[in-house]
Amino acid sequence: MANTKLEKLNLLDKFLFDETMEDKEAYQAAIGILLENEVELLEKPVTEKEFRVSPQLREIRLDVIGIDKEKKLYHTEMQQRNTGNLVRRSRYYQAQLDVSLLEPGSKDFNLLNESCFILIAPFDVFGRGLYRYTFEGVCRECQDLKLEDGAVRIFINTKGRNREDFSREFLDFMEYIGKTTDETAERAAGNRIKKIHERVRSVRKSEKAGVKYMQRWEELAYAREDGDLQRVVSLVCKKIKKNKTLEEITDDLEEEVSVIEPIYNTAKEFAPVYDPALVFEQVRSESR
């Protein structure tokens, strides 16, 4: 079950990543390794932070946000799948975060915190074979002229090929992210990965984290069930519009009558439109 699965998660999983990086020492160790410097956070990081500037705009949920003693923000996202929109998504996330930094009525934009957005993924967003891509505003006409607006966006590819450009600790961390085991942590260079692994082991043993993961796992299971239900409801509605009977629909979809009949009966209540979205909501509410 889910508790067993929690023990097998790698840091690539958002749940384990967020729970681990909620610890200040673990997060500053991770940021330090990724940037290859020392970072000293001011306070405990915030995880799964939700932002919505306006009810009319899309809400976002940020994985981990921390702030160091110079008031610089570090926003880190773990991404397992290449959705094809990650570069522009990073722009949107940066904008949403920036909007939240100034108090209403503030006139001095120089009060904006410096910020560093870091996206970690087991694939290469840009296809150049690098472990790390760092973006800052540079003038096209004058390459030595930087915008210096305080914002940096970094994309980490754990499957990079330019090993000669990085420390052993960084390279060990790339392996550890995808293979978060006692053995990987034990043979890693330096103490920062071991510090992170201490937190990982604590999360895996935590009853509270186990319950939280179980709840998340069940929510995802329901979501998958809803996806299947939505598909079946849509098909049933289409076939009813073609004047097919319950028996014919059951045969066409190769499903049990007990599965199709409640959907069929509910859909009939929405004649003559048979709106799949309305039928789905009604069927789902009646089944829970």
N, C-alpha and C positions, 0 to 999 in steps of 0.2 A: 504494500500500500504506500501512501504518500510519505510516511515517516521514513520508510526504507529508501524511497527515491531521494529524499533530502540528503541522505548520507552519500549518495552517488553524484550529486550535482557538482558541476565545475563552476568556476567564477564567471564563465560565459553566461550562466543562467542569471537573469536579472534578480531573481529572488535572493539567491545566495550572495550575489554581488552587493545588493542594497543592504542586506542584513549584516554583511561583513564590514562594509564601509561606513556603517552607522557609528562604528567605533573610531574615535578621533585618531588614535595611534595607527590603526590599520589604514585609514584613509590617507593620512599624511605620508605614511610609508609608501603606499601605492603611487601617489602623486610624485613623490620624490624619485621613485624608480623610473616612472614614465618620462619625467622631464630631466632626469639625471642631475638632480641637485637636491638640496635640503629644503624641506618645507616645514614650517611650524604653524600649525593651525591655531586660531584664536579660541575656538569653541567646538563643541560637538557638531559634526555634519548633520545636515537635514536630508532625509531620503524620501523619495516619492512625493516631492513637493508639487502641488497642483497650482497652476496659474491660469487665470482667465481675466484678461484686461477688461472685457465687456461681455455681457450675456450674448451679444450677437457674434462674437468671435470664438474661434475654436479654442477649447481648453487643451493645455498640455500638462504632462506629468514628467518632471525631471527626476532622474535616478538619484543622483547624489550632488549636494552643493555644500561646499566648505569655504571658510574665509580665513586667511592667514593674518598675522600680526600687522601687516602693512595694509590690511583691508582689501586685499586682492581676492576675488572670487574664483573658485575652481568648481566648474560644473562638469561632471563626468557621466557619460552614458555608455551602457553596454549594449551592443547590438549584434544579435546572432545571425540575422537574415538581411541580405542586401535587397532593400525595397526599391532601389533605383532612384530614390529621392532624398538621400541622406545629406547631400551637400546643401540643398535648399532648406531641408528641415533644420539643419544646424543654424542657418540664417534666421529662421523663424523663432527657434528656441532662444537664440541670442537676443533677438529683438524683444521678446516677451520678458526675458530676465532683465534687460536694460530698463524697460518701462517701469519695473517695480522698484528701481533703486532710488529714485528721487521722490521726495515728499511733494504733495500737491502745492503748487505755488512757487516751487524752487525755480530760480532763474539762472543759476550758474551751472551749466552743463559740465564744467570741470570737476564738479563734485561726484560725477559718475565713477564708481569703483573700476579699477582695472579688472579685467576678467579673462579667464582662460577656459575655453570650451574644449573638452577632450572626448572624442568618440573612440571606443575600443571595439574592434571587430575581428573575427577570424577570416577575413577576406580583404582584398585590396580594392578600395573604392576607386582608385585612380589608375590602377594597372601598371604602375612603374616599378613594382617589386620592392618598394621601400617599407621599412618597419614604421617609420614616422613621417608624416607630412605636416609641416607647420605653416600656417597662413597668417600673414600680417599685411596690412594695406601698404602697397608699394606703388609709386608713381610710374606709369608706363614710359613716360618720356625721360624721367630721371631715376634710374634704377637705384641710386643711392639715397633717394628721398623717400622716407617712410611716413605714412599718415600719422602714426603715433596717437591713435585714438584710444589706446589702452585695451583693445580687444584682440585676442589671439584665438584662432581655431586650430585644433590639432586632431589629426586622424591617425589612430594607431592600427596597424595591420599586424596581427600576431604571426602571420605567415610570411613575413618579409624575407628578403634574400641578402640584404647588405649587412651581413653579420660583422664585417670588419669595422663598421662605423659605430658599434655599440659596445658597452661594457658587458662583461659576463653576467652581472646581476640583471641588467635589462633583458638579455637574451634568456636567462633562466626564468624570468618573470613571464615572458611570452609563452614559454612552455607550461609554466604553472597555471596560467589562466585557463588553458585548454585541458590540463591534466592536473586537477587540484587534489593531489594525494599526499600522504605522509612521505612517501619515497621521493617525490619530486621536490618537496619542501626541504627534506633532509639534505639532499645533495646540492641545493642551490647555494650560490655564493652570497656572502653577506648575511646580515641579521634581519634585514627588512622583510624579506619574503617569509622568514620564519615567524616574524612578528605578525604578519598577516595571517599565516596559517594557524597560529594560536587562536586568533579570532574565529577563523573558519571552523576549527574543531569545537569551539565554544558554542557556535551557532548550531552545529550539527547535533550537539548534545542537549541543547536547550528545549525543554518541554514547551515553552511559550512559542519558540520559533517553529517547532513541529506542528503545533496546533494551527498556527498562522498559515503554514505551508499547506496543511491539510485543507483548510478553508479555501485557499487560493486554488488548489488542485480541483476541488469540487466545483468551484465557480467556472473553471475552464471546461470541466466535463459538461456542465450544464450548457455552456456556450456552444460546445460541439454538438450536443443533442439538439439545441435550438436551431443550429445550422441545418442539420438533417431534417428536422421537423419543417423548417421553412421551405426546404426544397420539395418535400412531399406535398405540403399544402398548396404550393404553387402549381404542381403537376395536377393535383386533384381538381383545382379550380379551372384549369385549362380544359380538362376532359369533361367536366360538367357543362362547360360552355358549348362543347361539341355534342351535348345531349347523351353522353354515355351513362349507363346505369352503374350502380354500386358494384355489381358483380363484374361488369366489364372493366371498370377502373381497377378493381382488385387484381384481376387477371393481368391487365396491362402492366401494372407496377410490380407484379409478383410479390405482393404483400399479403399478410393475413387480413381477413375481414375485420378482426378486432382492432387493427391499426387504422384502417382506412375509414371504417364506418363513422366514428365520432367526427372525423374531419369532414366527411361527406355531409353528415347531418348539419354540422355547424355552417358549412359553406352554403347549404341550401337556404339558411336564414338570411343570407346576404344577396339573394336573388333580386334583380337580374344581373347585378354588377359582378358579384363574386370576387371582390377585391382581396387578393391573397394576403396583403398586409393586415387587413382587418380580421380576416379569418384566422390568421396565425396568432394574433394577439388574443383572440377569444379562445382558441384551442389551448394555447399555452396557459392562460389563466385558469381554465377549467381542469387542467391536468396537474395543477400544483396545489 
